[in-house]
Amino acid sequence: WNRRRYRRREGYMVELGRARALFFSAEPSTSVVGATADLLLECDEAQDVGSDKWHKDFGPMAASTNATTVLWGTAWTADTLLATTARHLEGLAARDGIRRVFKYDADVVARRLPAYGNYVKVQVSRLGRNHPLIKTQYYLEEIDAQGGLFDRLRQALMRGSHPRQTEPTPGARYALLIDVAGEDEEAGDALERMMLANPRRDATALTVVEVEVRPGALPVYRTVDRKLWLGVKHTALHGQVVALVRHWRALWLVVDATGVGAGLASFLTKALGETVMPVVFSAKLKSDLGWGFVGIVETGRYQDYADDQERETRQFWYEVAACQYKVRPGPGKLLKWGVWETPAYDGLVARGHDDLLVSASLTAILDGLEWTTTGESALIQRRDALEEIDRGAW
């Protein structure tokens, strides 16, 4: 009915007759001071808008007219603009009985839109009901802005009963996951030298996972072995990794190609071809790995070998228990995670390091592949897993 009657102006206004809507960005660096809200002031995705930005630049827009203000969004952490506003309004409702907060979670919406309900079921089966993104986006449950990433429940989900092994099982499918560190002129026992030679020195960590693919189910990743190297020359490391890939008949080698790892990843690609999947770390990729790995854990699809009391095993479980997280504000849902303790060595574990945990989290890269089954054998259709991660397709 309004075809050819409305018009756009200056890139952020839409006009129809005497009515006008203005659209502004709430990015921290934008300048939006001076506009006035006549009838309505709305904020979409309010959980991603900074409280200071809103109250300084946008709130005053409704002052001269006392315009109605509406915030839309989904739950996130308790300190967001949306969450703090909702608590304030619920406090007012407790005093005067006027409802100002309206919440409709996935179950409510599904009763009206069955297709949406089916979609949510798929996401829950993929990430787990307690995954932070499921809790917040679909069930409107707030999460803590920071804390321990792997609580006791998640640790219990990660513990398997299968033994550690050094030989491949006939017919099984394996992938190797490597987090690369720097090199020194001399090498030694990784956990001892990690603190004696340089307390802050990271180690190159390798995780061997067996990938089980069953018809109609998501892959299960069972860690069967792991290794640590500290200060090993990358030329020597290259030969050892190539030998391990061939020993395990690995279908994939996911390798950290960031910084010093770029050269090693390049040489491994020349030796092993398309088996190698280089990964260049960034804040976003590290965040995506964290979210993806938590989803694998929450659905019981990561299982570590039974505790054998070996040093690498103790180191891994220390890193799991010590791993902290912080959700960064803003629309990116960036997750900062890792072991942030001061480096120290107590004779059992190297504190302040998370190399083995980061290596294990690279299973999230494998989860970006299309795993299909035919009968009792499994076929893997390769696609650019990193591209899938960039699109958030976990």
Secondary structure per residue as TSV (DSSP state, phi and psi in degrees):
chain	resnum	aa	ss	phi	psi
A	1	W	-	360.0	-20.3
A	2	N	-	-107.4	16.1
A	3	R	T	-59.0	132.0
A	4	R	T	67.2	7.9
A	5	R	T	-103.6	-20.8
A	6	Y	E	-99.2	162.6
A	7	R	E	-146.9	158.0
A	8	R	E	-106.3	144.6
A	9	R	E	-135.2	134.4
A	10	E	T	56.5	20.2
A	11	G	T	82.5	-13.3
A	12	Y	T	-136.4	8.0
A	13	M	E	-119.1	143.1
A	14	V	E	-127.0	125.7
A	15	E	E	-120.6	141.6
A	16	L	E	-142.3	106.8
A	17	G	T	62.0	-127.0
A	18	R	T	-92.8	-0.1
A	19	A	E	-90.1	146.0
A	20	R	E	-146.5	135.1
A	21	A	E	-118.1	134.7
A	22	L	E	-116.4	136.8
A	23	F	-	-116.6	128.6
A	24	F	-	-126.4	153.3
A	25	S	-	-90.2	140.7
A	26	A	-	-102.3	16.9
A	27	E	-	-57.8	145.3
A	28	P	T	-57.7	-29.7
A	29	S	T	-88.3	-5.7
A	30	T	-	-77.7	154.3
A	31	S	-	-113.9	113.1
A	32	V	-	-129.2	11.7
A	33	V	T	-67.5	138.0
A	34	G	T	118.9	-20.5
A	35	A	-	-76.8	157.7
A	36	T	-	-126.6	133.4
A	37	A	-	-93.3	123.3
A	38	D	S	-87.4	-60.8
A	39	L	S	-101.0	-36.7
A	40	L	E	-152.5	136.8
A	41	L	E	-120.6	117.2
A	42	E	E	-117.9	148.7
A	43	C	E	-132.1	113.4
A	44	D	T	-91.0	150.9
A	45	E	T	51.3	48.9
A	46	A	G	-63.9	-21.7
A	47	Q	G	-67.8	-15.2
A	48	D	G	-102.8	0.2
A	49	V	S	-97.7	132.3
A	50	G	-	-66.4	137.0
A	51	S	H	-61.1	-42.2
A	52	D	H	-62.3	-43.7
A	53	K	H	-61.1	-44.2
A	54	W	I	-65.3	-51.9
A	55	H	I	-69.4	-28.1
A	56	K	I	-83.1	-45.1
A	57	D	I	-100.0	-35.1
A	58	F	I	-103.5	-42.4
A	59	G	G	-51.5	-45.0
A	60	P	G	-62.2	-16.5
A	61	M	G	-62.6	-24.7
A	62	A	G	-96.5	0.4
A	63	A	T	-67.1	-50.0
A	64	S	T	-70.1	-22.2
A	65	T	T	-111.6	-7.5
A	66	N	T	53.0	42.1
A	67	A	-	-65.5	146.9
A	68	T	E	-62.5	137.1
A	69	T	E	-115.5	132.6
A	70	V	E	-128.1	130.1
A	71	L	E	-109.5	130.4
A	72	W	-	-112.9	155.1
A	73	G	-	157.7	-171.2
A	74	T	-	-119.9	165.4
A	75	A	-	-65.8	155.2
A	76	W	-	-150.3	-118.6
A	77	T	B	-93.7	166.1
A	78	A	T	-71.5	-12.5
A	79	D	T	-102.2	11.5
A	80	T	S	-76.3	163.5
A	81	L	H	-56.8	-43.6
A	82	L	H	-63.5	-45.2
A	83	A	H	-67.8	-45.0
A	84	T	H	-67.4	-36.4
A	85	T	H	-66.6	-42.8
A	86	A	H	-60.9	-43.1
A	87	R	H	-63.9	-38.9
A	88	H	H	-63.1	-44.4
A	89	L	H	-69.8	-34.5
A	90	E	H	-67.3	-32.1
A	91	G	H	-65.3	-40.5
A	92	L	H	-64.1	-40.8
A	93	A	H	-63.0	-34.1
A	94	A	H	-64.2	-25.6
A	95	R	H	-91.7	-40.2
A	96	D	H	-113.1	-3.6
A	97	G	-	76.2	6.7
A	98	I	-	-92.2	122.9
A	99	R	-	-77.6	129.0
A	100	R	-	-126.9	-12.1
A	101	V	-	-115.2	129.0
A	102	F	-	-126.0	119.3
A	103	K	-	-121.5	134.2
A	104	Y	-	-136.8	104.9
A	105	D	-	-85.6	-175.5
A	106	A	H	-60.9	-36.8
A	107	D	H	-65.7	-38.7
A	108	V	H	-65.9	-46.9
A	109	V	H	-64.0	-38.5
A	110	A	H	-62.6	-29.2
A	111	R	H	-66.9	-27.0
A	112	R	H	-91.8	-34.4
A	113	L	-	-126.7	88.7
A	114	P	H	-57.1	-34.4
A	115	A	H	-62.0	-38.9
A	116	Y	H	-64.1	-41.4
A	117	G	H	-60.3	-40.6
A	118	N	H	-65.8	-38.1
A	119	Y	H	-62.1	-45.3
A	120	V	H	-62.7	-38.9
A	121	K	H	-59.4	-40.2
A	122	V	H	-64.0	-42.9
A	123	Q	H	-65.5	-38.8
A	124	V	H	-66.1	-40.4
A	125	S	H	-66.4	-27.2
A	126	R	H	-85.0	-36.8
A	127	L	H	-111.9	-20.9
A	128	G	-	96.4	144.5
A	129	R	T	-63.1	-28.7
A	130	N	T	-96.3	7.9
A	131	H	S	-64.7	138.2
A	132	P	H	-54.0	-38.0
A	133	L	H	-71.1	-33.3
A	134	I	H	-69.3	-46.6
A	135	K	H	-60.3	-41.6
A	136	T	H	-84.3	-51.1
A	137	Q	H	-74.8	-29.7
A	138	Y	T	-109.2	-31.5
A	139	Y	T	-115.9	7.7
A	140	L	-	56.0	37.2
A	141	E	-	-105.3	124.8
A	142	E	-	-69.9	151.5
A	143	I	B	-119.3	162.2
A	144	D	-	-70.7	144.7
A	145	A	S	-72.8	-21.2
A	146	Q	E	-158.8	163.2
A	147	G	E	153.2	-160.9
A	148	G	E	-81.5	131.4
A	149	L	S	-76.0	-32.0
A	150	F	S	-119.7	94.3
A	151	D	-	-75.9	-175.7
A	152	R	H	-62.0	-36.5
A	153	L	H	-65.2	-45.3
A	154	R	H	-66.1	-38.0
A	155	Q	H	-62.5	-39.6
A	156	A	H	-64.2	-39.1
A	157	L	H	-64.5	-28.0
A	158	M	H	-80.8	-19.8
A	159	R	B	-83.2	120.1
A	160	G	-	-99.6	178.1
A	161	S	-	-113.5	-4.6
A	162	H	S	-75.6	150.4
A	163	P	-	-79.0	157.4
A	164	R	-	-67.0	146.1
A	165	Q	-	-142.2	154.0
A	166	T	S	-114.4	-3.8
A	167	E	S	-123.2	143.3
A	168	P	-	-70.3	147.2
A	169	T	-	-86.4	130.0
A	170	P	T	-54.5	130.9
A	171	G	T	87.9	-12.6
A	172	A	-	-80.7	159.9
A	173	R	E	-115.2	134.3
A	174	Y	E	-127.5	153.0
A	175	A	E	-136.8	147.0
A	176	L	E	-112.8	136.8
A	177	L	E	-124.6	124.1
A	178	I	E	-126.9	128.0
A	179	D	E	-103.6	118.8
A	180	V	-	-96.3	137.2
A	181	A	-	-116.0	-175.9
A	182	G	-	-76.0	-174.3
A	183	E	B	-130.2	156.3
A	184	D	-	-126.9	175.1
A	185	E	S	-76.5	-23.5
A	186	E	-	-132.7	156.6
A	187	A	-	-131.8	166.5
A	188	G	B	-165.7	-161.1
A	189	D	-	-61.3	123.9
A	190	A	H	-60.0	-48.0
A	191	L	H	-72.7	-33.5
A	192	E	H	-72.1	-48.2
A	193	R	H	-72.8	-19.9
A	194	M	H	-55.5	-35.3
A	195	M	H	-103.1	-36.8
A	196	L	H	-70.8	-38.8
A	197	A	T	-84.0	-44.6
A	198	N	-	-160.3	106.9
A	199	P	T	-58.2	-25.9
A	200	R	T	-99.5	4.9
A	201	R	-	-76.9	123.8
A	202	D	-	-76.3	159.6
A	203	A	-	-112.3	154.5
A	204	T	E	-80.1	125.1
A	205	A	E	-117.3	136.7
A	206	L	E	-125.4	134.0
A	207	T	E	-120.8	130.6
A	208	V	E	-103.5	120.5
A	209	V	E	-118.9	139.0
A	210	E	E	-92.0	130.0
A	211	V	E	-104.7	117.9
A	212	E	E	-103.4	124.5
A	213	V	-	-119.9	121.4
A	214	R	-	-118.6	147.8
A	215	P	T	-56.0	131.4
A	216	G	T	74.8	9.7
A	217	A	S	-130.6	156.8
A	218	L	-	-76.6	155.0
A	219	P	-	-62.8	150.1
A	220	V	E	-113.1	134.4
A	221	Y	E	-112.6	117.3
A	222	R	E	-111.4	115.2
A	223	T	E	-71.8	127.8
A	224	V	E	-116.1	-16.2
A	225	D	E	-164.3	160.7
A	226	R	E	-153.7	156.3
A	227	K	E	-141.8	155.6
A	228	L	E	-129.6	138.2
A	229	W	E	-128.2	136.2
A	230	L	B	-123.7	122.3
A	231	G	B	75.3	8.5
A	232	V	-	-72.6	133.9
A	233	K	-	-59.8	138.7
A	234	H	H	-64.2	-25.2
A	235	T	H	-65.7	-41.1
A	236	A	H	-72.3	-38.8
A	237	L	H	-63.0	-38.1
A	238	H	H	-55.6	-48.2
A	239	G	H	-63.7	-39.8
A	240	Q	H	-67.1	-40.6
A	241	V	H	-67.1	-43.4
A	242	V	H	-58.7	-43.1
A	243	A	H	-63.5	-39.3
A	244	L	H	-68.0	-40.3
A	245	V	H	-58.8	-44.3
A	246	R	H	-71.8	-35.0
A	247	H	H	-63.3	-44.9
A	248	W	H	-85.2	-4.4
A	249	R	T	51.7	46.2
A	250	A	-	-66.1	136.4
A	251	L	S	-76.0	-31.4
A	252	W	E	-138.2	146.3
A	253	L	E	-126.3	105.5
A	254	V	E	-91.9	119.6
A	255	V	E	-130.6	135.6
A	256	D	E	-65.4	117.2
A	257	A	-	-110.7	27.0
A	258	T	S	-88.1	135.0
A	259	G	T	55.8	-117.8
A	260	V	T	-64.6	-19.0
A	261	G	H	-77.9	-13.4
A	262	A	H	-61.5	-44.4
A	263	G	H	-64.4	-45.5
A	264	L	H	-61.0	-44.4
A	265	A	H	-61.2	-38.4
A	266	S	H	-64.3	-45.5
A	267	F	H	-66.2	-37.6
A	268	L	H	-65.4	-37.6
A	269	T	H	-63.7	-40.9
A	270	K	H	-63.5	-35.0
A	271	A	H	-81.9	-32.6
A	272	L	H	-118.5	-5.7
A	273	G	G	66.8	-138.5
A	274	E	G	-71.4	-4.2
A	275	T	G	-63.1	-28.5
A	276	V	E	-86.3	132.0
A	277	M	E	-119.4	96.9
A	278	P	E	-71.7	143.3
A	279	V	E	-128.1	122.7
A	280	V	-	-102.0	116.6
A	281	F	-	-75.4	143.8
A	282	S	-	-146.2	173.8
A	283	A	H	-60.5	-39.8
A	284	K	H	-69.2	-43.5
A	285	L	H	-65.5	-41.3
A	286	K	H	-61.6	-39.5
A	287	S	H	-63.0	-46.6
A	288	D	H	-62.8	-38.1
A	289	L	H	-61.7	-42.4
A	290	G	H	-61.8	-51.2
A	291	W	H	-60.0	-43.9
A	292	G	H	-66.2	-42.0
A	293	F	H	-66.2	-40.0
A	294	V	H	-59.6	-39.9
A	295	G	H	-62.9	-40.3
A	296	I	H	-63.9	-43.0
A	297	V	H	-65.3	-45.8
A	298	E	H	-61.4	-29.3
A	299	T	T	-94.9	12.6
A	300	G	T	69.3	24.5
A	301	R	-	-101.9	1.2
A	302	Y	E	-113.5	124.4
A	303	Q	E	-133.9	120.8
A	304	D	B	-91.0	154.2
A	305	Y	-	-64.7	158.7
A	306	A	-	-60.5	142.7
A	307	D	-	-58.3	120.8
A	308	D	-	-107.9	5.9
A	309	Q	-	64.9	12.3
A	310	E	-	-76.8	162.3
A	311	R	H	-65.6	-41.1
A	312	E	H	-63.8	-34.9
A	313	T	H	-67.9	-45.9
A	314	R	H	-60.0	-41.1
A	315	Q	H	-63.0	-42.9
A	316	F	H	-61.4	-47.4
A	317	W	H	-72.3	-28.2
A	318	Y	H	-61.6	-46.6
A	319	E	H	-61.9	-39.1
A	320	V	H	-62.5	-48.6
A	321	A	H	-68.0	-32.6
A	322	A	H	-88.2	-7.4
A	323	C	-	-67.1	127.9
A	324	Q	E	-112.5	161.9
A	325	Y	E	-139.7	157.5
A	326	K	E	-144.6	128.0
A	327	V	E	-86.7	119.1
A	328	R	-	-77.6	141.8
A	329	P	S	-68.1	155.3
A	330	G	S	115.3	171.7
A	331	P	T	-73.6	-13.3
A	332	G	T	-75.1	-12.5
A	333	K	-	52.4	38.0
A	334	L	-	-70.7	132.9
A	335	L	E	-108.7	117.2
A	336	K	E	-95.3	124.3
A	337	W	E	-146.7	155.0
A	338	G	E	155.0	-176.0
A	339	V	-	-97.5	115.1
A	340	W	-	-108.9	13.8
A	341	E	S	-68.1	157.1
A	342	T	-	-67.5	130.0
A	343	P	-	-55.7	132.4
A	344	A	E	-160.5	160.5
A	345	Y	E	-129.7	120.9
A	346	D	-	-105.7	13.7
A	347	G	S	89.6	-13.6
A	348	L	S	-114.6	-48.7
A	349	V	-	-136.3	156.0
A	350	A	E	-92.6	108.6
A	351	R	E	-78.8	156.3
A	352	G	T	80.1	14.9
A	353	H	-	-128.0	149.1
A	354	D	-	-140.0	28.7
A	355	D	H	-62.1	-43.7
A	356	L	H	-67.8	-37.4
A	357	L	H	-66.5	-43.6
A	358	V	H	-61.7	-40.9
A	359	S	H	-59.0	-46.3
A	360	A	H	-64.4	-33.7
A	361	S	H	-65.7	-16.7
A	362	L	T	-67.4	-5.3
A	363	T	H	-59.4	-24.8
A	364	A	H	-64.2	-27.7
A	365	I	H	-67.2	-43.1
A	366	L	H	-61.1	-33.0
A	367	D	T	-69.8	-12.2
A	368	G	T	-84.4	-0.4
A	369	L	S	-91.5	156.5
A	370	E	E	-89.8	110.1
A	371	W	E	-101.8	118.5
A	372	T	E	-123.4	154.0
A	373	T	E	-122.1	149.2
A	374	T	E	-135.8	110.3
A	375	G	T	62.3	-132.5
A	376	E	T	-92.3	-6.1
A	377	S	E	-101.1	160.7
A	378	A	E	-119.4	140.0
A	379	L	E	-115.3	143.7
A	380	I	E	-117.0	119.5
A	381	Q	E	-95.0	110.8
A	382	R	-	-72.9	138.7
A	383	R	-	-146.2	170.7
A	384	D	-	-74.5	96.3
A	385	A	H	-64.1	-34.7
A	386	L	H	-66.8	-35.0
A	387	E	H	-64.3	-37.6
A	388	E	H	-64.4	-39.9
A	389	I	H	-63.9	-42.1
A	390	D	H	-60.2	-30.7
A	391	R	T	-86.8	0.8
A	392	G	T	74.3	21.9
A	393	A	-	-89.2	80.5
A	394	W	-	-87.4	360.0
